[in-house]
Amino acid sequence: MTNHTNHTNHTNLVTGATGTVGRQVVAELLRLGQPVRALTRDPATADFPDGVEVVRGDLTDPDTLTAALDGATGLHLITFGGAYFAPLETGPHIMGLAREAGVRRVTVLNGGGPTPLEDAVRGSGLPWTVLMPVEFMGNALEWAEGIRTKDEVCEPFTGRLSAMVHEGDIGAVAAVALTEDGHAGQEYLITGPEVLTLQDKVDAIAAARGREIRLVELSEAEAVERWRAEGRPQDVIDFLVEVYRDTPLEGRTVLDTVEKVTARPARTFAQWARDHADAFRA
């Protein structure tokens, strides 16, 4: 499926570049020796490695993208932007600019369901690839404070299962789709290499940090109360209850997408935990 010797050097514009996945797309393109341009609303605070061209722009205001798209042949898009991660309604305008700029490949990070921007990408006439990752391993960073201060993780539905994926592997799939032929029209469901329980995740972090961690089960009501106190909107709370109570099959089924597309195995949660061990140490 992949040809790792046939990269052509054309600039790839990565939007959402300071996000969890966007940074990984940037890093992977850089690793492949590809010119990469990172779009951010605030270049002064973006903090990218040498070799990354940082440009100012905002997906909620497509006219700010004109200069950023100049000379770009690859484009990575996200479907949410602005305050409170509202679904972007600017897709048709963005895709029109992309066509005018001569973009030849587009990847879009699925937002968990149909969104106006993804619809615009699919209908743009440009070769597109949709990236559909399951739960990010990076979500475990939400536990960092409780682990550092109390050596514990408090969560509801502790029996739930997840084939969670390393965000670096999402970035790797995106980079291949942006720089190689053969991925147009594909919807890539991206998972990690194993199905994990919450206890598996906690044990992996404990091993990486060198200190035990307790897993404390919250009731559904306690979890909802905590999420409300954190300021999460009701629709987000409802979504969390639904997917944690009964994780959809695709969220707990291992697929070999990462290895098929990138020619290397998907990274394990144990690897992720070792990479981020310092975040969980007091």
Buried (B, 14 or more C-beta within 10 A) or exposed (E): EBEEEEBEEBBBBBBBBBBBBBBBBBBBBBEBEBBBBBBBBEBEEBEBEEEBBBBBBBBBEBEBBEEBBBBBBBBBBBBBBBEEEEBBBBBBBBBEBBEEBEBBBBBBBBBEEEBBBBBBBBEBEBBBBBBBBBBBBBEBBEBBEBBEEEBBBBBBBBEBBBBBBBBBBBBBBBBBBBBBEEBEEBEBBBBBBBBBBBEBBBBBBBBBBEEEBEBEBBEEEEBBEBBEEEEBEEEEBEBBBEBBEEBEEEBBBBBEBBEEBBEEEBBBBBBBBBBBBEBBEE
